Amino acid sequence: MTTNGQNPVLAQGERIPFHRIRSEHVVPGIRTLLEDAEARIEAIAGSSSPPSWENTLEALGEALRRVHRGTGPVQHLLAVAESPELREAWSTVLPEVTSFWSRLFLHRGLWNRLLAYAETPEAKALTGVRQRHLDKTMRDFRRSGADLDPAGRNRLEAIDVEMARLEQTFSENVLDATAAWMLQVEDEGELEGLPRDVKARLARQAKERELDGWVLLLDAPTVQAVLKHAHSRELRRTVHDAWLERGRVEPWDNRALIPRLLELRQERAALLGYPDFPDYRLEEQMAGSGEGARSFIRTLTERTRPFWERDLEILREAGRERGIDPIRPWDTSWLVEGLRRERFDLDEEELRPYFAFDRVMAGLFELAERVFGLEIVEIPSEAVWHPDVRTFELRDETGRTLGIFYSDFFPRPEKRQGAWMNAFMHGTPAPGGGLTPHVGVICGNFPPPSDDGEPSLLTHRDVETLFHEFGHLLHHCTSRVEVPERGGIHVAWDWVEVPSQLMENWCWEREALDLFARHWETGQPLPDDIWQNMVRARRFMGGWGQMRQLSFGTLDLGLHTDFDPDRDGDPVSWVDRLLEPLSPDPVFAAAHPLPSFLHLFSGGYAASYYSYLWSEVMEADLFTRFLERGIFDPDTGREYLETILSAGDRDDPDELFRAFMGRDPDQEALIRRNLGEVA
């Protein structure tokens, strides 16, 4: 407990006391939240009052929101400020949290109460989002085993608890394997080709460890910099292999966990009456079924193949010219970067001075104001988990606060890799109208400022990542759906990436770049010839990159549909064989991240990795409206905000798309934008 007796995990206000949450608060705080929620659920289930929206659906929603408000910040701290003590505390209560969510849907009394409410005149008269929420809640309970017999319900709960434990272990193994690796380099010649700021950071890391030379870690900015820029083929291979090795060796070997997780997912689907896990998982997504997703992947793979073959031959020829034959996975990023410089006079590192982090953030906020009528204001706050963290309010044109969000964008050893957005709280109807503020966070791992005064300088891909995560944040913070469970990012998984991917498009437009792409020292705008080369280079190697994404989608669906542990044995070797038709040769086929693939085994994308490209098809088409009317056209921006961004799960995604575009998606929009024509 804290000095004032209040456990910060129990705080329910919109100002989350991150700075006060310690490992010792987690177990008692989470247990108190679970006990409170269970008492509320028992009161709902055992009520003698006639069931109504308020005393059934709304009361249940409030009980569950309180649990989310307590567990969300703890899980977030595990991602950004992980410690052995915090991990141990969360591991202690994780089985209890998992069991709570599993038992919720198996609670016979609560299910009977919902069934009774569904038959009332009030329920039958519901319309709009309330009717949708009731229908989806009933379906969620059925999909979670509410109609199973006692033995089936007990087995389902046991499956859920075991899966949660295995997924947590999988994630911890990847984090630990990433943190454990270090390479000291004492010969500066081995670092030839690396950008100056990267070398300076590696030197700082060596100094912090009282070592000579330079120290490389497995943080994403370092890995990407080495694979793209290091002239030393041996260094590239060393870093590539270390990245790929995560989750493959003791004591962090995930390979034995994968078959068991797949077995449990399949058993869960079968217990609930589905042929396989993809059919269960995708029933409520836009793809509709496993076959719907597989058909999409097959069709797009064949459409992409000629572009991929074109790009592969370009890479092989470039390798031969440089004495690399055959090319290997640790060569391709370096070759692509070299070809990009040669063909388009474009050096990613020469672009960095035009993308100073603070200026990019300011330009992004100005864009949100011009297009969507949103104002973003930084507010002082000490209630954060690290000094790098900043706090903002997002306001509408009337000055009303729609959301509060945190940003955390620089790497630390105790912080996981990648970039992401999380929702802490969803606004609820406020007494004076509208909703209470939504609360969320966006995180990344961008190159930090240097000790000599140079600011954080981003690659253009980093800029896209920032815009992407901000798109997720806007989806959350602009929600205007009165039922929180149907608002914001609570949408079909293959629709959730549409708002985020759409935002990336502005990173390529001259007018938008003029808001922030200025040299950090001179203030000069990005030269027009460089911008034109960027646009020309956008499609370069598009077939190669798209086939990589398709291979991940194929891997995901194949594992969850066709892999049999008893028949096929090692899943890593099985995936090696599966990917050979989508790879230049077996060495490339084996260069997949299965044992460290957090998306599939702890990140929520199981049987759904296809959704990245599914969403990209739709956002590429959606952006054509902005291109036709002007990328800053406020009427188009407000229409998009009203019909899609703020609508959450108010309607089916295909209906929202048609409301904005007036037609169904054009799948060729993605090919035209990303791949062009085969020469």
C-alpha positions as CSV (number, residue, x, y, z in Angstrom):
1,M,0.0,0.0,0.0
2,T,1.0,3.6,-0.4
3,T,1.6,6.1,2.5
4,N,-2.0,7.4,2.3
5,G,-3.4,3.9,2.4
6,Q,-4.7,3.9,-1.2
7,N,-3.3,1.2,-3.5
8,P,-2.7,3.0,-6.8
9,V,-3.8,0.0,-8.8
10,L,-7.3,0.7,-7.6
11,A,-7.4,4.2,-8.9
12,Q,-10.3,4.6,-11.3
13,G,-9.9,8.2,-12.4
14,E,-8.7,9.4,-15.8
15,R,-5.3,10.5,-14.3
16,I,-3.6,7.2,-13.8
17,P,-0.9,7.3,-11.0
18,F,1.8,5.4,-12.9
19,H,4.5,7.0,-10.8
20,R,3.1,5.4,-7.7
21,I,2.5,1.8,-8.9
22,R,5.1,-0.6,-7.5
23,S,5.4,-4.4,-7.7
24,E,4.1,-4.7,-4.1
25,H,0.8,-3.1,-5.2
26,V,0.0,-5.5,-8.0
27,V,-1.1,-8.7,-6.2
28,P,-3.3,-7.1,-3.5
29,G,-4.6,-4.5,-5.9
30,I,-5.6,-6.9,-8.7
31,R,-7.1,-9.3,-6.2
32,T,-9.2,-6.5,-4.7
33,L,-10.4,-5.6,-8.2
34,L,-11.3,-9.2,-9.0
35,E,-13.2,-9.6,-5.7
36,D,-15.1,-6.4,-6.3
37,A,-16.0,-7.4,-9.9
38,E,-17.1,-10.9,-8.8
39,A,-19.3,-9.4,-6.1
40,R,-20.9,-7.0,-8.7
41,I,-21.5,-9.9,-11.1
42,E,-23.1,-12.0,-8.3
43,A,-25.4,-9.1,-7.6
44,I,-26.4,-8.8,-11.2
45,A,-27.0,-12.5,-11.6
46,G,-28.9,-12.8,-8.3
47,S,-31.0,-9.7,-8.6
48,S,-34.7,-10.0,-8.0
49,S,-35.5,-6.9,-10.0
50,P,-36.7,-7.3,-13.5
51,P,-33.8,-7.3,-15.9
52,S,-33.1,-4.0,-17.7
53,W,-30.4,-2.3,-19.7
54,E,-29.2,-0.4,-16.7
55,N,-29.1,-3.2,-14.1
56,T,-27.9,-5.9,-16.6
57,L,-25.8,-4.8,-19.6
58,E,-24.7,-1.4,-18.2
59,A,-24.0,-2.9,-14.7
60,L,-21.9,-5.7,-16.3
61,G,-20.0,-3.3,-18.4
62,E,-19.1,-1.1,-15.5
63,A,-17.9,-4.1,-13.5
64,L,-15.6,-5.3,-16.3
65,R,-14.4,-1.7,-17.1
66,R,-13.1,-1.5,-13.5
67,V,-11.0,-4.6,-14.0
68,H,-9.6,-3.3,-17.2
69,R,-8.7,0.1,-15.6
70,G,-6.7,-1.7,-13.0
71,T,-5.0,-4.4,-15.0
72,G,-4.3,-2.2,-18.1
73,P,-1.7,0.0,-16.4
74,V,0.1,-2.9,-14.8
75,Q,0.4,-4.8,-18.1
76,H,1.6,-1.5,-19.7
77,L,4.3,-1.1,-17.1
78,L,5.5,-4.7,-17.9
79,A,6.0,-3.4,-21.5
80,V,7.8,-0.2,-20.7
81,A,9.3,-0.5,-17.2
82,E,9.7,-4.2,-16.7
83,S,11.5,-5.5,-13.6
84,P,11.9,-9.0,-12.1
85,E,9.7,-7.9,-9.2
86,L,7.0,-6.6,-11.4
87,R,7.1,-9.6,-13.6
88,E,6.9,-12.0,-10.6
89,A,4.0,-10.0,-9.1
90,W,2.0,-10.2,-12.4
91,S,2.8,-13.8,-12.9
92,T,1.4,-14.5,-9.4
93,V,-2.0,-13.0,-10.3
94,L,-2.1,-13.9,-14.0
95,P,-3.8,-17.3,-13.5
96,E,-6.4,-15.5,-11.3
97,V,-7.0,-12.8,-13.9
98,T,-7.3,-15.4,-16.7
99,S,-9.6,-17.6,-14.7
100,F,-11.8,-14.5,-13.9
101,W,-12.3,-13.8,-17.6
102,S,-12.9,-17.4,-18.5
103,R,-15.4,-18.0,-15.6
104,L,-17.2,-14.8,-16.5
105,F,-18.6,-16.3,-19.7
106,L,-19.3,-19.6,-18.0
107,H,-21.3,-18.1,-15.1
108,R,-24.6,-19.9,-15.3
109,G,-26.5,-17.3,-13.3
110,L,-25.2,-14.4,-15.3
111,W,-26.0,-16.1,-18.6
112,N,-29.5,-16.9,-17.4
113,R,-29.9,-13.2,-16.5
114,L,-28.8,-12.1,-20.0
115,L,-31.1,-14.7,-21.6
116,A,-34.0,-13.3,-19.5
117,Y,-33.2,-9.7,-20.5
118,A,-33.0,-10.6,-24.2
119,E,-36.6,-11.8,-24.0
120,T,-37.9,-8.6,-22.4
121,P,-40.0,-6.0,-24.3
122,E,-37.2,-3.4,-23.6
123,A,-34.6,-5.6,-25.2
124,K,-36.7,-6.5,-28.2
125,A,-37.3,-2.7,-28.8
126,L,-33.6,-1.8,-28.7
127,T,-32.2,-0.2,-31.8
128,G,-28.8,1.1,-33.1
129,V,-25.7,0.5,-31.0
130,R,-27.5,-0.8,-28.0
131,Q,-29.1,-3.6,-30.0
132,R,-25.7,-4.3,-31.6
133,H,-24.1,-4.5,-28.1
134,L,-26.8,-6.9,-26.8
135,D,-26.5,-9.1,-29.9
136,K,-22.7,-9.2,-29.7
137,T,-22.6,-9.7,-26.0
138,M,-24.9,-12.8,-26.4
139,R,-22.7,-14.1,-29.1
140,D,-19.5,-13.5,-27.0
141,F,-21.0,-15.6,-24.2
142,R,-21.9,-18.4,-26.6
143,R,-18.5,-18.2,-28.3
144,S,-16.9,-18.5,-24.9
145,G,-18.8,-21.6,-23.8
146,A,-21.9,-20.4,-22.0
147,D,-24.0,-23.2,-23.5
148,L,-21.5,-25.9,-22.6
149,D,-22.2,-28.5,-20.0
150,P,-20.3,-28.3,-16.6
151,A,-17.5,-30.6,-17.8
152,G,-17.1,-28.5,-20.9
153,R,-17.0,-25.3,-19.0
154,N,-14.4,-26.6,-16.6
155,R,-12.2,-27.8,-19.4
156,L,-12.5,-24.4,-21.2
157,E,-11.5,-22.5,-18.1
158,A,-8.4,-24.8,-17.7
159,I,-7.5,-24.2,-21.4
160,D,-7.7,-20.5,-21.0
161,V,-5.5,-20.5,-17.9
162,E,-2.9,-22.7,-19.5
163,M,-2.8,-20.6,-22.7
164,A,-2.4,-17.4,-20.8
165,R,0.5,-18.8,-18.8
166,L,2.2,-20.1,-22.0
167,E,1.7,-16.8,-23.9
168,Q,3.2,-14.9,-20.9
169,T,6.2,-17.3,-20.9
170,F,6.6,-16.9,-24.6
171,S,6.7,-13.2,-24.3
172,E,9.1,-13.2,-21.4
173,N,11.5,-15.6,-23.2
174,V,11.7,-13.2,-26.2
175,L,12.3,-10.2,-23.9
176,D,15.0,-12.0,-21.9
177,A,16.7,-13.3,-25.0
178,T,16.7,-9.9,-26.6
179,A,18.1,-8.2,-23.4
180,A,20.8,-10.9,-22.9
181,W,22.6,-10.4,-26.2
182,M,25.5,-8.0,-26.5
183,L,28.3,-7.7,-29.0
184,Q,31.4,-5.6,-28.3
185,V,33.3,-4.3,-31.4
186,E,36.8,-2.9,-30.9
187,D,37.8,-2.4,-34.5
188,E,35.9,0.6,-36.0
189,G,36.5,-0.8,-39.4
190,E,33.8,-3.4,-38.7
191,L,31.3,-0.6,-38.4
192,E,32.0,0.9,-41.8
193,G,28.8,2.2,-43.4
194,L,26.9,2.7,-40.1
195,P,25.5,6.3,-39.7
196,R,27.4,8.6,-37.4
197,D,24.6,8.9,-34.9
198,V,24.3,5.1,-34.7
199,K,28.0,4.7,-34.0
200,A,27.8,7.4,-31.4
201,R,25.0,5.6,-29.6
202,L,26.9,2.3,-29.7
203,A,29.9,4.1,-28.2
204,R,27.8,5.4,-25.4
205,Q,26.5,1.9,-24.7
206,A,30.1,0.7,-24.4
207,K,31.0,3.5,-22.1
208,E,28.0,2.8,-19.9
209,R,29.3,-0.8,-19.5
210,E,32.9,0.4,-19.0
211,L,34.0,-1.3,-22.2
212,D,36.2,-0.2,-25.0
213,G,34.9,0.5,-28.5
214,W,31.3,0.0,-29.3
215,V,28.5,-2.2,-28.0
216,L,25.6,-3.5,-30.1
217,L,22.4,-4.6,-28.5
218,L,19.3,-6.2,-30.1
219,D,17.1,-3.1,-30.0
220,A,15.2,-2.6,-33.2
221,P,17.0,0.7,-34.3
222,T,20.4,-1.0,-34.0
223,V,19.4,-4.2,-35.8
224,Q,17.8,-2.2,-38.6
225,A,20.8,0.1,-38.9
226,V,23.3,-2.8,-39.1
227,L,21.2,-4.8,-41.7
228,K,20.7,-1.7,-43.9
229,H,24.1,0.0,-43.7
230,A,26.9,-2.2,-42.3
231,H,29.4,-3.0,-45.2
232,S,30.7,-5.9,-43.1
233,R,28.8,-9.0,-44.3
234,E,30.0,-10.9,-41.3
235,L,28.6,-8.3,-38.9
236,R,25.3,-8.3,-40.8
237,R,25.1,-12.0,-40.5
238,T,26.0,-12.0,-36.8
239,V,23.2,-9.5,-35.9
240,H,20.7,-11.2,-38.3
241,D,21.3,-14.6,-36.7
242,A,21.1,-13.2,-33.2
243,W,17.8,-11.6,-33.9
244,L,16.5,-14.8,-35.5
245,E,17.9,-17.0,-32.7
246,R,15.7,-15.4,-30.0
247,G,13.3,-18.0,-28.7
248,R,15.3,-20.9,-30.2
249,V,17.9,-21.6,-27.5
250,E,17.9,-22.3,-23.8
251,P,17.1,-20.9,-21.4
252,W,14.6,-19.0,-23.6
253,D,13.6,-21.7,-26.0
254,N,10.0,-21.2,-27.1
255,R,9.9,-24.1,-29.6
256,A,8.2,-26.5,-27.3
257,L,5.6,-24.0,-26.3
258,I,4.3,-23.5,-29.9
259,P,2.8,-27.0,-30.5
260,R,1.1,-26.9,-27.1
261,L,-0.4,-23.4,-27.8
262,L,-1.7,-24.6,-31.2
263,E,-3.2,-27.8,-29.6
264,L,-5.0,-25.7,-27.0
265,R,-6.3,-23.3,-29.5
266,Q,-7.6,-26.1,-31.7
267,E,-9.1,-27.9,-28.6
268,R,-10.9,-24.7,-27.6
269,A,-12.3,-24.2,-31.1
270,A,-13.5,-27.9,-31.3
271,L,-15.1,-27.7,-27.8
272,L,-17.1,-24.7,-29.0
273,G,-18.2,-26.5,-32.2
274,Y,-15.9,-25.0,-34.8
275,P,-13.9,-27.0,-37.4
276,D,-10.6,-25.3,-36.5
277,F,-9.2,-22.2,-34.7
278,P,-9.3,-19.9,-37.8
279,D,-13.0,-20.6,-38.3
280,Y,-13.6,-19.8,-34.7
281,R,-11.4,-16.7,-34.6
282,L,-12.5,-15.2,-37.9
283,E,-16.3,-15.7,-37.5
284,E,-16.7,-12.1,-36.3
285,Q,-14.1,-10.5,-38.6
286,M,-14.5,-9.2,-42.1
287,A,-12.9,-12.3,-43.6
288,G,-15.7,-14.3,-42.0
289,S,-13.9,-17.7,-41.9
290,G,-10.6,-19.4,-42.2
291,E,-11.3,-20.0,-45.9
292,G,-12.1,-16.3,-46.4
293,A,-8.7,-15.3,-45.1
294,R,-6.9,-18.1,-47.0
295,S,-8.6,-17.2,-50.2
296,F,-7.6,-13.5,-49.7
297,I,-3.9,-14.6,-49.1
298,R,-3.9,-16.9,-52.1
299,T,-5.4,-14.3,-54.5
300,L,-3.0,-11.6,-53.3
301,T,0.0,-13.9,-53.4
302,E,-0.6,-14.8,-57.1
303,R,-1.3,-11.1,-57.9
304,T,2.0,-10.2,-56.1
305,R,4.2,-13.0,-57.5
306,P,5.2,-11.4,-60.8
307,F,6.3,-8.2,-58.9
308,W,8.2,-10.4,-56.4
309,E,10.0,-12.3,-59.2
310,R,10.9,-9.0,-60.8
311,D,12.4,-7.7,-57.5
312,L,14.2,-11.0,-56.7
313,E,16.0,-10.9,-60.0
314,I,17.1,-7.3,-59.3
315,L,18.5,-8.3,-55.9
316,R,20.3,-11.3,-57.4
317,E,21.9,-9.2,-60.1
318,A,22.9,-6.5,-57.5
319,G,24.4,-9.3,-55.4
320,R,26.4,-10.7,-58.3
321,E,27.7,-7.2,-59.2
322,R,29.0,-6.9,-55.6
323,G,30.5,-10.4,-55.4
324,I,27.6,-11.9,-53.4
325,D,26.2,-15.0,-55.0
326,P,24.0,-16.4,-53.8
327,I,22.4,-13.6,-51.8
328,R,21.3,-14.4,-48.2
329,P,18.7,-12.9,-45.8
330,W,21.4,-10.7,-44.1
331,D,22.2,-9.2,-47.5
332,T,18.9,-8.0,-48.8
333,S,18.3,-4.9,-46.7
334,W,21.8,-3.7,-47.5
335,L,21.4,-4.4,-51.2
336,V,18.0,-2.6,-51.3
337,E,19.5,0.4,-49.5
338,G,22.4,0.6,-51.9
339,L,20.2,0.2,-54.9
340,R,17.9,2.9,-53.6
341,R,20.9,5.3,-53.4
342,E,22.1,4.4,-56.8
343,R,18.7,4.5,-58.7
344,F,17.0,7.3,-56.9
345,D,20.0,9.2,-55.4
346,L,18.3,8.6,-52.1
347,D,20.1,7.9,-48.9
348,E,17.9,7.2,-45.9
349,E,20.5,8.6,-43.6
350,E,20.7,11.9,-45.6
351,L,16.9,12.2,-45.0
352,R,17.2,12.0,-41.2
353,P,18.2,15.7,-40.6
354,Y,14.9,16.7,-42.2
355,F,12.9,14.6,-39.7
356,A,13.7,15.9,-36.2
357,F,11.4,14.1,-33.8
358,D,9.9,17.2,-32.1
359,R,9.2,18.9,-35.4
360,V,7.6,15.8,-36.8
361,M,5.3,15.6,-33.8
362,A,4.3,19.2,-34.1
363,G,3.6,18.7,-37.8
364,L,1.5,15.7,-37.1
365,F,-0.6,17.6,-34.5
366,E,-1.0,20.5,-37.0
367,L,-2.2,18.0,-39.6
368,A,-4.8,16.6,-37.2
369,E,-6.1,20.1,-36.6
370,R,-6.3,21.0,-40.3
371,V,-7.9,17.8,-41.5
372,F,-10.0,16.7,-38.5
373,G,-10.5,19.8,-36.5
374,L,-8.6,18.4,-33.5
375,E,-6.4,20.4,-31.1
376,I,-3.6,18.6,-29.2
377,V,-2.0,20.4,-26.2
378,E,0.8,19.1,-24.0
379,I,-0.1,19.2,-20.3
380,P,2.3,18.9,-17.3
381,S,2.2,15.6,-15.4
382,E,4.5,13.9,-12.9
383,A,2.3,10.8,-12.9
384,V,4.5,9.0,-15.5
385,W,6.7,6.0,-15.5
386,H,9.9,7.6,-17.0
387,P,11.2,11.1,-17.6
388,D,10.9,10.6,-21.4
389,V,7.1,10.3,-21.1
390,R,4.9,13.2,-22.2
391,T,1.2,13.8,-21.6
392,F,-1.3,15.4,-24.0
393,E,-4.9,16.3,-24.2
394,L,-6.8,16.0,-27.5
395,R,-9.7,18.5,-27.9
396,D,-12.4,19.1,-30.4
397,E,-13.2,22.4,-32.1
398,T,-15.2,23.5,-29.0
399,G,-12.3,23.0,-26.7
400,R,-13.9,19.9,-25.1
401,T,-11.3,17.2,-24.1
402,L,-12.0,14.1,-26.0
403,G,-8.9,12.1,-24.8
404,I,-5.8,12.1,-22.7
405,F,-2.7,10.3,-24.0
406,Y,0.9,9.6,-23.1
407,S,3.8,9.2,-25.5
408,D,7.0,7.2,-24.9
409,F,9.2,7.0,-27.9
410,F,12.8,6.1,-27.0
411,P,14.3,2.7,-26.3
412,R,15.4,1.4,-22.8
413,P,16.6,-2.0,-21.7
414,E,13.5,-2.6,-19.6
415,K,11.1,-1.7,-22.5
416,R,10.0,-4.1,-25.2
417,Q,10.8,-3.6,-28.9
418,G,8.6,-2.2,-31.6
419,A,5.9,0.5,-31.6
420,W,2.3,0.2,-30.3
421,M,-0.8,2.0,-29.0
422,N,-2.8,0.8,-26.0
423,A,-6.2,2.0,-24.7
424,F,-6.4,2.4,-20.9
425,M,-9.9,3.8,-20.6
426,H,-12.9,4.2,-22.9
427,G,-15.1,7.2,-22.3
428,T,-18.5,6.7,-20.9
429,P,-21.6,9.0,-21.2
430,A,-21.0,12.2,-19.3
431,P,-23.8,14.0,-17.3
432,G,-23.6,17.1,-19.5
433,G,-23.6,15.1,-22.7
434,G,-20.9,13.6,-24.8
435,L,-18.4,11.2,-23.2
436,T,-15.8,11.3,-20.5
437,P,-12.3,11.5,-21.9
438,H,-10.7,8.4,-23.4
439,V,-7.2,7.6,-22.1
440,G,-4.5,5.9,-24.2
441,V,-0.8,5.7,-24.9
442,I,1.5,5.5,-28.0
443,C,5.0,4.0,-27.7
444,G,8.0,3.5,-30.0
445,N,11.7,2.9,-30.0
446,F,13.1,5.7,-32.1
447,P,16.8,6.9,-32.0
448,P,17.2,9.1,-29.0
449,P,18.8,12.5,-28.9
450,S,22.6,12.5,-28.8
451,D,24.8,13.8,-26.0
452,D,26.3,16.5,-28.2
453,G,23.0,18.3,-28.7
454,E,21.7,16.6,-31.8
455,P,18.0,15.9,-31.6
456,S,16.3,12.6,-32.2
457,L,16.4,12.3,-36.0
458,L,14.0,9.8,-37.6
459,T,14.1,7.8,-40.8
460,H,11.2,8.3,-43.1
461,R,10.0,4.8,-42.0
462,D,10.1,6.0,-38.4
463,V,7.9,8.9,-39.4
464,E,5.4,6.4,-41.0
465,T,5.5,4.4,-37.8
466,L,4.7,7.5,-35.7
467,F,1.8,8.4,-38.0
468,H,0.6,4.8,-37.9
469,E,0.4,4.6,-34.1
470,F,-1.2,8.1,-34.0
471,G,-3.9,6.8,-36.3
472,H,-4.7,4.1,-33.8
473,L,-4.8,6.7,-31.1
474,L,-7.3,8.9,-33.0
475,H,-9.5,5.9,-33.5
476,H,-9.6,5.5,-29.7
477,C,-9.7,9.1,-28.6
478,T,-12.3,10.4,-31.1
479,S,-14.9,7.6,-30.4
480,R,-18.4,8.9,-30.1
481,V,-20.1,5.6,-29.3
482,E,-22.2,5.7,-26.1
483,V,-21.5,2.0,-25.3
484,P,-17.8,1.9,-24.5
485,E,-17.5,-1.8,-25.5
486,R,-18.6,-0.9,-29.0
487,G,-16.4,2.2,-29.4
488,G,-12.9,3.1,-30.4
489,I,-10.6,0.2,-31.4
490,H,-13.2,-2.4,-30.3
491,V,-13.7,-3.4,-33.9
492,A,-13.2,-6.4,-36.2
493,W,-9.5,-7.3,-36.1
494,D,-9.1,-6.9,-39.9
495,W,-10.6,-3.4,-39.7
496,V,-8.6,-2.1,-36.7
497,E,-5.5,-1.3,-38.8
498,V,-7.4,0.8,-41.4
499,P,-7.3,4.1,-39.5
500,S,-3.6,3.6,-38.6
501,Q,-2.4,2.6,-42.0
502,L,-4.5,5.4,-43.6
503,M,-2.5,8.0,-41.6
504,E,0.8,6.8,-43.2
505,N,-0.4,8.2,-46.5
506,W,0.2,11.8,-45.5
507,C,3.9,11.1,-45.0
508,W,4.3,10.9,-48.7
509,E,2.5,14.1,-49.8
510,R,4.4,17.3,-50.5
511,E,1.9,19.5,-48.7
512,A,2.0,17.4,-45.5
513,L,5.7,17.1,-45.5
514,D,6.0,20.8,-45.7
515,L,4.5,20.9,-42.2
516,F,7.5,19.2,-40.6
517,A,10.2,18.1,-43.0
518,R,12.8,20.8,-42.4
519,H,16.5,20.5,-41.8
520,W,17.0,20.6,-38.0
521,E,19.9,23.0,-38.2
522,T,19.1,25.3,-41.2
523,G,15.3,25.1,-41.1
524,Q,15.3,24.6,-44.9
525,P,12.4,22.4,-46.3
526,L,13.0,19.0,-47.8
527,P,14.3,19.7,-51.3
528,D,11.8,19.0,-54.0
529,D,14.1,16.7,-56.0
530,I,14.6,14.6,-52.9
531,W,10.9,14.4,-52.3
532,Q,10.3,13.4,-56.0
533,N,13.0,10.6,-55.6
534,M,11.2,9.4,-52.4
535,V,7.9,9.1,-54.3
536,R,9.6,7.3,-57.2
537,A,11.4,5.0,-54.7
538,R,8.2,4.2,-52.8
539,R,7.3,1.3,-55.1
540,F,10.8,0.0,-55.3
541,M,11.0,-3.6,-54.0
542,G,7.3,-3.4,-53.3
543,G,6.8,-6.9,-54.5
544,W,9.6,-8.2,-52.3
545,G,8.2,-6.5,-49.2
546,Q,4.6,-7.5,-49.9
547,M,5.5,-11.2,-50.4
548,R,7.3,-11.1,-47.0
549,Q,4.0,-10.0,-45.4
550,L,2.1,-12.6,-47.3
551,S,4.5,-15.3,-46.1
552,F,3.7,-14.3,-42.5
553,G,0.0,-14.6,-43.3
554,T,0.6,-18.0,-44.9
555,L,2.6,-19.1,-42.0
556,D,0.0,-18.1,-39.5
557,L,-3.0,-19.6,-41.2
558,G,-1.1,-22.8,-42.2
559,L,0.0,-23.4,-38.6
560,H,-3.5,-22.9,-37.3
561,T,-5.1,-25.1,-40.0
562,D,-2.8,-27.8,-41.3
563,F,0.0,-28.3,-38.7
564,D,-0.4,-31.5,-36.7
565,P,2.2,-31.9,-33.9
566,D,1.9,-35.7,-33.8
567,R,2.4,-36.0,-37.6
568,D,4.6,-33.0,-38.4
569,G,6.9,-32.8,-35.4
570,D,8.9,-29.6,-35.1
571,P,6.8,-26.6,-36.1
572,V,9.9,-24.6,-37.0
573,S,11.0,-27.1,-39.6
574,W,7.4,-27.5,-40.8
575,V,7.2,-23.7,-41.5
576,D,10.6,-23.9,-43.3
577,R,9.0,-26.2,-45.8
578,L,5.7,-24.3,-46.0
579,L,7.5,-21.1,-47.0
580,E,9.7,-22.5,-49.7
581,P,7.3,-21.6,-52.5
582,L,7.3,-18.0,-51.3
583,S,11.1,-17.8,-50.8
584,P,14.1,-17.6,-53.1
585,D,15.6,-20.7,-51.6
586,P,15.5,-22.9,-48.4
587,V,17.8,-20.6,-46.5
588,F,15.4,-17.7,-47.0
589,A,12.5,-19.9,-46.2
590,A,14.1,-20.8,-42.8
591,A,14.7,-17.1,-42.0
592,H,11.4,-16.7,-40.3
593,P,10.8,-15.5,-36.7
594,L,8.4,-18.3,-35.5
595,P,10.0,-18.8,-32.0
596,S,9.9,-15.0,-31.4
597,F,6.7,-14.2,-33.3
598,L,5.0,-12.2,-30.5
599,H,2.2,-11.3,-32.9
600,L,1.0,-14.9,-33.1
601,F,1.8,-16.2,-29.6
602,S,1.2,-13.3,-27.3
603,G,0.1,-10.3,-29.3
604,G,-3.4,-11.2,-30.4
605,Y,-2.8,-11.8,-34.1
606,A,-3.3,-15.6,-34.0
607,A,-5.0,-16.6,-37.3
608,S,-5.2,-12.9,-38.1
609,Y,-1.9,-11.8,-39.4
610,Y,-3.5,-11.5,-42.9
611,S,-5.4,-8.5,-41.5
612,Y,-2.5,-6.2,-42.1
613,L,-2.8,-6.6,-45.9
614,W,-6.6,-6.8,-45.7
615,S,-6.7,-3.4,-44.0
616,E,-4.1,-2.0,-46.4
617,V,-6.3,-2.8,-49.4
618,M,-9.1,-0.7,-47.8
619,E,-7.0,2.2,-46.6
620,A,-5.3,2.5,-50.0
621,D,-8.7,2.8,-51.5
622,L,-10.0,5.2,-48.8
623,F,-7.1,7.6,-49.3
624,T,-8.1,8.1,-53.0
625,R,-11.0,10.3,-51.6
626,F,-8.5,12.6,-50.0
627,L,-6.3,12.7,-53.1
628,E,-9.3,13.7,-55.2
629,R,-10.5,16.4,-52.9
630,G,-7.2,17.6,-51.4
631,I,-5.3,16.0,-48.5
632,F,-6.2,18.9,-46.2
633,D,-9.8,19.2,-47.3
634,P,-11.6,19.7,-44.0
635,D,-15.0,18.5,-45.3
636,T,-13.5,15.2,-46.3
637,G,-11.7,15.0,-43.0
638,R,-14.8,15.7,-41.0
639,E,-16.8,13.2,-43.1
640,Y,-14.1,10.5,-42.4
641,L,-14.1,11.4,-38.7
642,E,-17.9,11.1,-38.5
643,T,-18.4,8.0,-40.7
644,I,-15.4,5.9,-39.8
645,L,-13.0,7.3,-37.2
646,S,-15.5,8.1,-34.4
647,A,-17.9,5.2,-35.3
648,G,-16.0,2.4,-33.6
649,D,-18.1,-0.8,-33.9
650,R,-21.4,1.1,-34.3
651,D,-22.0,-0.7,-37.6
652,D,-20.3,-3.5,-39.6
653,P,-17.0,-2.3,-41.2
654,D,-18.2,-2.9,-44.7
655,E,-21.2,-0.6,-44.1
656,L,-18.9,2.1,-42.7
657,F,-16.6,1.8,-45.7
658,R,-19.6,2.2,-48.1
659,A,-20.9,5.1,-46.1
660,F,-17.7,7.0,-46.8
661,M,-16.8,5.7,-50.3
662,G,-20.2,5.0,-51.7
663,R,-19.1,1.6,-53.0
664,D,-17.2,-1.6,-52.1
665,P,-13.4,-1.7,-51.8
666,D,-11.3,-1.8,-55.0
667,Q,-8.5,-4.3,-54.3
668,E,-6.5,-3.0,-57.2
669,A,-5.9,0.2,-55.3
670,L,-3.2,-1.5,-53.3
671,I,-1.4,-2.9,-56.3
672,R,-1.5,0.5,-58.1
673,R,-0.1,2.3,-55.1
674,N,2.5,-0.1,-53.9
675,L,3.6,-2.1,-56.9
676,G,2.7,-0.3,-60.1
677,E,3.2,-2.3,-63.3
678,V,5.6,-5.2,-64.1
679,A,8.2,-4.0,-66.5
